[in-house]
C-alpha cells in the first residue's frame, strides 16, 4: 500500500483485537514507502477524550438514541468520493445509518450538517442489517473531539425535546376518544 502523507500530519489509530476499539491520537513523524512512524499523543492534542474516556462515551446502553432523518455522506476506503446516506437515529455515541450500497467497511467517516456546519464523525461498524432500501449500519463514534461532543450533545438535546413533544401529542390524541 502506498500512502501520500505529510510529516507532522495528525492521525488517529483504532486498534482491533481483544481490547478494541482503542482509539489513539498521533502525529506522523516520518514516512518512507510503506512504513509510517507515528508518535502517539497523550492526551489528545485537540482537547478530545483520552482512550479511557472514549470507552465511557461508547457505552451504548448509557445513551438514548432519537429518531431523525438527516441526509449524510459515508466516506470510506470503498467510497472515497462519498456515498449518500440517511441517519435514521442519533445519540452522542453513535447512529444508525441507512445506505443504499454498503461494502462492509469496518471504519468510515460520517459527514452531516448540524447547526450550519458539517460534522465529520469517525465511525466503527457495530452491526449491519439488510432493509427494503439498502443496509442499515449501526455505528459507534470511535474518536470524538470535545467540540464534536458538545455539538452532538446540543443537537441530541434538541432531538430529545422534539421527540418528547411528539410523544405527548400522540398520547393526548390516543386518549381524546375515551374522554368524549
C-alpha angles and dihedrals in degrees: 000000000000118000127195103216139152125227109250094029117140118244138176125214127206116194128211127210137067094330094043136172098042111156121197133180118225147164126233107244098180143336136204120179107305096353124092124187109206128186110213111226119215119215102024110264095228096056093259124143122288118239094269090048089049090054089054091051090051097058097121094198093061100058127065117220120218128208118253140152104221121164110233143166127232114213118188141136087278093046104036092159093043136262120232114247142165124229104222097182135008142193134167090266104041151336145225109242125193114210127181093213121028128181099187099252111177093212131028144151120253115204122192140149120258122169094346094308132098110243113206111198123185108223141193119211108239100172138347131201135183118247133183088263103040133290129336108213117198109208143189120207105240101191122026124179119212090251092051091047092052092048091049092046091054093045094047089049088055090049090049091054094049091044091050092050091049091050091051090050092050092048091050091049091050093051095043097083091051091053094054 
